[in-house]
Amino acid sequence: LMAAVQGDEVEVVFSLLASVADGEAGLDHAAEQDESVARMLLEAGADADGFGLLEAAAEAGDAEAVRLLLEHGARRGVADALAAAVQAGAPGLLVVPMLLDAGAVPEDPDELVRFASQEGDAELLQRLLADLPVAMDAQDAHGNTALHHAADGGELATCTLLLDAGARCDVPNHKGHTPQLLARRVGHTECAELLRSEGCVDDASGDCDSCTSGDEYNDE
């Protein structure tokens, strides 16, 4: 069965499953290459919670595989899968809401908010702000808040949502730079103007003359 799955021999897989009611073997390979075969294996009794498949699918940002596994009862490790989706960046955007709907509880809600802000997903961000206990101005390892991430990406809608939710625009990161500086540095003029209208200064010292693109955002 595993050899048939690896060879994508759909008819052979179907024939074997008709004679042995066990779809366990090969599910990990099928989930990676063929949704129809994976569905056959799951319907034959394969354990959707096995092999760490949900986390692997989330890490790959494979929304169809995640949906298929959740449909067949995968629940073990949904929090780990959620963390993997966040680490995947943009590919994980479609996966995150599905995992939240499946009951995943984020270990670090503030990281999830920064993720949605950085990726510019206003719909997800709005949901997170409404449903999770969030510290609006929580900072990452570089001192950047969710508003820093949104401003640096020029994400006007997420900047607006964060400000409406009470995010402070005068919090400097470890370089002493505020969200407005990050927006202005990359030429996101609408974001910079929005932040300026909220009273945000360029940086903690009020001096942006030494700012050049490329090394202000992180401490690396």
Summary of the structure (lengths in Angstrom):
residues: 220
radius of gyration: 22.1
end to end distance: 48.7
largest distance: 74.8
contacts: 725
relative contact order: 0.08
helix: 56%
strand: 1%
